[in-house]
Each structure stands twice: as structure tokens, then as C-alpha cells.
Amino acid sequence: MNMYKSFLFYFLIFLLHDDRCIKCNSTELTTSVNDVSTVVADETNAFEKESTNSTNDLDVEKTIMERFLKNSDVIQFNVGGEIMYTTRASLLHAPDSTLTNMLLNKSKENISIDKESNVFLDFNPKLFRHALEQLRLFEENGKIVFYPPPTPILTIQFNAMLTKLGLEPAPISDDDIFTFNVGDEIFATRRRTLNRVPNSKLSKFLLTNKPSDLDQHGKPFLDYDPKLFRHLLSQIQVGQVANFEAPSIESKIAFDAMLHNLGLQS
């Protein structure tokens, strides 16, 4: 509106300084000014009407967008500080789970919200993603069976998360392969091998995932001589669970010390 008032002001000055207008009589000048005023008023009204319509259009677009987001098939949420997405259809593969009730807002109890108004789930993002990738592939009304993460030592934490989310824990198999770091060398064996020495530090790797027990890659770390440990593991793998023998007389003291630390009998 101020723009049109300025236009009127400068147009009047133009008329007063124009030689042809100076010769006009006062009636003609008044008529010209009134005509200009009318034009400016009409333009001003049109501008204000257009602004009002634009505002209304924005309100309509905002309402449509809010309705779309509310009914959208895509669900956005926060897991341990990472934003993740899934669809309503994927969540409905487990319709009665705590996870589905929380993310579809069926349950208002014990739900945490982040500063962006996303539902917040306080879990390890890597483990949650492992579960979500499987949930997406399940058939509707089919049996849901989760498989543990590639690193079996994380199975305990993974199953604890599934239980809190109202989902069935992943099955545990004796064929699960465990890898661990011994003196900066990587070893691998099956769960059944570690279960042969149930009261040892080795078997506790099946039940714990304390960060202090893991190396930077998430593998259990044992600070022993790799050669001595390899000799011990080879005996356990063939079924020996006590009276372990050192690889040599010279290494017997160190070997027995390792056995004692692991809770095994020499």
C-alpha cells in the first residue's frame, strides 16, 4: 500500500512541473488528480485482496500438508540419536507389538519425544536397524522369527531389545560362530565349543557384551599370547575340558597362568 502512495506523490509532482499542466485550469488539474487517486485506490484494493487470497492459499496448503503427514504411510522416528524411517505396513507385520503401538501412537504411555517431536527409542541404532530390516521382509500375518546379528556376542543385547519392544527374541544356535581378538590375532569357533567349558571366562562371552571386554571392532578381547591360546582352543575343540597341556616345557608357566586367569584347570 505504501508503494501506491509513493507513486501518487511523485505523479502529482510530475504534474505540477509539467509545462502543459501549468496551463491547465484548476478544474482540470483537480479532475486529473482525482482520476489518479481513483486509479491508485483501485490498485491498492486489488493488491490487498490479492494478498489476502495468497494468505488463504498458504493456509490451505499448510492444512493439506499437515493432513498428508498425519495420514502418511511413512513413519519417522529417532533411535539412539539416528533418524530412521519405515512404513505403516512394515510395522503392521507385528500389529500387537509395543514397537507398533508406540510408533503408530496407539499407546501414549511411556513414550519419549525428542526436540523435533519424533518418537525416541533408546536403543543401539545398529541393532535396531538389524531388526527393522527383517521386519520389513516378513509376510503379513506370517510367523515372525528374528535372526541374531552377525556378531553373536551381541545376541544378548539384541534379544533384550526385542523383548522390550514386545517382539519374539531371536533363537540361539550352537552353530553360531564367535570371533574374538587374542593378542591382536582373530580367532573363530562355534558356540558349542565355548559351552564345553561352562564355568570359564570363555563361556561368559556368550552372556556378556560389556564394552570393556570388546576391542574397537566389537570383538571380545583377550590379552594372551596367540600361540598359547591357539594351543588351548585346539584341545577344547576336540572335547578336552580339563588337564590341558602346554605346547612346551618352556611355555608351561605362561600357559598355566593363562588357564588360571580363564578359570580352567591345568
N, C-alpha and C positions, 0 to 999 in steps of 0.2 A: 504493500500500500504506500509506503514512504517513497517508493520508486516512482509512482504515478504523481505524487505531489511535487516531487522534484521536477518531473517532466513539465507539469503545468507552470511551475515558477519560471523555468528557463524559456518556455514557449512564450509567456507573457512579456518577458524582457525582449525577446526577439521581435515581437510585435511593436513594442514601444520604440525600438531603434530602427525599424524598417521605414524607409522614406515613404513608401506607399501607404503605410498605415498612419503615418503622421498626418497625411492629407485627408484621412477618413474623418467623418464627423463622429461625435461622441456616441451617437446611437449605434452606428455601425461597429464601432470598437467594442461597445458593450455587448452587442449581439455576437461578435466573434468570440469574445471572452466566454460568454455563456455557452456557446456551442462547444468550445474546447473543454469547459468544465463538465458539460454533459458527457462528452466522449470519455474523459478521464474517469468520471464516476461509473460509467458503464463498464469500462475496462477493469476498474477496481473491484466492482461487484463480481464480474466474471472470474477474476483472479481468486477472490476469496471463496467463491463457490467451487472453483477447481481445487483449491487447497483442501476444502472440507471433504470433497469427494475422494481426494488422494488419501487423506487420513482414514476415511471409512474403508477404502480399499485395503490399506495396510492392516487395519483391524480384522477385516475378513480373512486376509491371507494368514495372519497370525493365528486366528481361530482354527482355520483349516489345518495348518501345520501342527498345532497342539493336538488336534483330534487325530491326525495321522500318527504322530509319535506315540500317543496313548494306545492306539489300537495296532501299532506296528508289530509285524512278526519278528522283528529284530530286537533282542534284549541286550542292553548294555549294562555291565556291572564291573566292580573292582575286586580283584583277587590279589591280596598281598601287595597292593600298590600298582598293579598292572591292570589296564582296562582290557576287558575281553568281551566278545560278542557271541551270541548263539541265537537260535530261533526258538520260537514258542513250540514248534513241532518237535524239536530235539528234546526240550525239557519234558514234553508230554510223553516221551518214551518211558519216563519214570514218574507218572502222574501223582502218586501218593507220597513222593519223597519230600523230605524237608527242603532240599535244594529247590525243587519246583515250586513249592509253596512260598518260599522266600522271594524268588526272582519274579514270580507272577503275582506277587503281592496278595496272595491268598491268606497269608498269615502276617499280622502286624506285630507279633510278639518277638522280642529278642532279635530284631533286625537292626543292623548298624548301617548308617548312611554316611557317605563321605561328603566333602565340602561341595562337590558337584551334583549332589543329590542322587548318586549311584548307590545301589545296594553294595555294601562292603563285606567281603568274605575273607576272614583272617586265616588263609591257608597258604602253603607253599605254591606259588604260581606254576612251577614246573610240574608238580604232582597233580594239581587241579587240571592243567591242560591235558595231561595224560588220560585222566578220567573223562574229560569233556570230549576228546577226540573219539573215544569209544562210544560214549553216549550218543553221539551224532549218527553212528552207524547201526545202532540197534534197530530192529524191526518193531513197528508199533504193535503193542500187546504181546511181544515176544519175550522170552526169558532173558533177563539181564545178567550177564556174567562178566565182571571186570577182570582184566588180567593185570598182574603186578607190573611195576615199572621195570625197565631194562636192568637197573641196578637193584638186585634182590634185597640188599640191605635196607632199602627204602620202603620195603613192603609193609613193615610195621607202621610207619608213619602214614603211608598211603591208605592202609585199611582203617586206621584211626580216623582219617579224614572222611572216608566213605561212610563210616558208622555215624559220625556227627551229621552228615548230610542225609541220613536216612536211606542209604544205599547198601546193597549187599557187599561185604568185604570180598576182596579177590582171593581165590583159592591159593593155597601154598602147596608147592610140589617138591618132592625130594630131588627132582631133576633140575631144580633151579640152580643156575651157575653163579657162584660168588667169585668175584675178583677182589684181590687186596694187594696192598703195597707192602713189601717186606724189604727194608733197606734199599729202597728206590728200585726194586725189581717187582714186576707184576706177576702174581700167581693166580691161578684159577682152579676151582674144584667145585664139586656139587654139594648141595645141602646135606645129602645123606652122609657124605664123608665127615662133615663137621659134627653131625649128630652122633657119630660114633664115640665122641669124647664129650658127653653132655655137660659135665661139670667144669669144663675148661674155659679159658678165656676165648678160645676159638669158637666154641659153641655160643658164647654170648654175643658174637657178631650177628647171630640170627635174630637176636632180640633187642638190639640197641642200634641207635643211629646218632649217638652223641657227636657233635661237631669236633670235639677234642680227639675222637677216635678216627677221624677221617682226614685224608690228605686233600689237597686243593682241587682234586678232580672227583671228590666224593667217595673215594675208595678207602676202606679200613687200612690204617697204617700200623705196622709192627716194626719196631726198631731192633731188628735182629740181623745176624749175618745171613744173607740169602742162601748161601751154600748149606748152612746148618739147617735152616728152615726147610729147604727142599728135601733134605735127607729125612727129616721128621715127617713131612707130608707124604712122602712116598710110602712110609711104613703105615700111616693111618689109612691110606687109600687101599691097602691090601688087607685091612681088617685088624691090624695090631693096635691095641688101645692102652697098653702098658708095657713096662720093661723095654723101653725104647733104647736103641743102641746108637752111640755116637759114630760118626763116619771114620774117626781115627782116634788113637790114644791121645794125640796132641790136642785134639779139639774137644775132648771129653769134658773138661771143666766148663768151657763156654757152652757146650751142648746141654749139660746138666743144669746150668744156670738158666738157660732158655726154657727148659722143661719146667723148672720150678716156678718161673715167672708166669708161664702159661697154665699152671695148675695141673700139670701132667706128671706121671710117675716115671722115674728113670729105671 
